[in-house]
Amino acid sequence: LASDATPAGSLLLLEGCKDLPVPATGLPSCGAPSKTGTGRAYVRATVRHGEADLGLAAEWPSRAFQSSPAWYSASPLGVALQDAPEQALLHIEVRTDTALLASASTPPAG
């Protein structure tokens, strides 16, 4: 991830995700859930100060994946990271339509 300031705030560059859990698809003959298959993941990022989101929610659309979906695109956060309060956190979630696959929060590098 990288960020760059623009007149509309900072841009967040999302390259991709690695080693996401893949949803099980179907049942093999022994009755145990299959560990193979594909999923559809999307990503949402916000800058948070306490319980409030600052700026915009940056979103990347759903992508089919085996375990490592890739986007290679930037999306605006609507706030300049260097102007965010010191206690602000960059919060990123990777989701499917039904589940949270991964999340992380870190102080933004402004």
N, C-alpha and C positions, 0 to 999 in steps of 0.2 A: 504494500500500500504506500502511496505517496500523495502529497497534497501540494497545491500551488494556488496562490491567491489570484483572484480575478475581481473585476468590479462587483460581481454578484456573490463574492465570498470565495471560499476555497473549493477547489475541485479535489475529489478523492478518486484516485486511480485504482481500480480493482483488476488485478491480473487474473486471479483464479483461486480455487480452493483445492487442497490436497487431502486425500484419504478420508473423504466423507463417508459416513456409514450409508450403505446402499439398502434401501427398503427390500425386504424379502418379497419374492414373487412366486406364489404357488407352493405346492407341497410335493416333495419327491415321494417316491413309492414307500419309503420307510416312515413317512408321516412327520418328519422334522421340517421346520421351515427352511426354505432354500436361502442360501447366503448370496446367490447371484441374482442379477437383474439390473434394472436401471431405475433412476428416479428423476424428478424434476425439481431443481433447487432454484430459489431466488435469494437475493441478498438485499438487506436494508441496513443503512448506516445513518446514525444521527449523532449530533453533538449534544450532550446532556449536561445540564447544571442542576444538581439536585434531582427533582422529579420532572423538571421541565425540559423539553426539547428546544434547542436554540436553532434558528435558521430553518432549513428544509430537511425532510427525510430523503436521502439519496437512495434510489432503488435501482436494482439491476434485474431485468426480467428473468423469468423462469428458463432454465436451460436443462436439457436432457443430459444425464451423466452416468458414467459407470462408477467412478469414485472421485474424479478430479475435474469438475466443470471449470470452464474458463470464459471470461468476458472480455478482457483487454480493452476496457473503456473507462472513461472518467465521467463522474456525475457531480453536479454542484451540491454543496452542503448549505448554501445560503447564509453562511457566516464565515468571516475570515478567522482562521484558527488562531492567528497571532492576537486577535482582539477578544477571543473568548476568555471568560473568567478563569483564574488560575485553577480552580477546583473542577473545571469542566472535564468531561470524559468523552472520548470518541467511542461510541457503542456500535458494534456490528453484529448482525444476526444472519445466519444462513438457515433458511426454512424450506420446507415443502408446503403444500396446501394443508397438510394435517399435522406437521411436527416441526419442532425446533431441532435442527441438526447440530448447530454449534453457535456459540456466542462469545464475544470478547469485549472488554472495556479497557481502555488505556488512555492516559493523558495525551491529548493531541500535540504533535510537534508543530509549533507555530512559527 
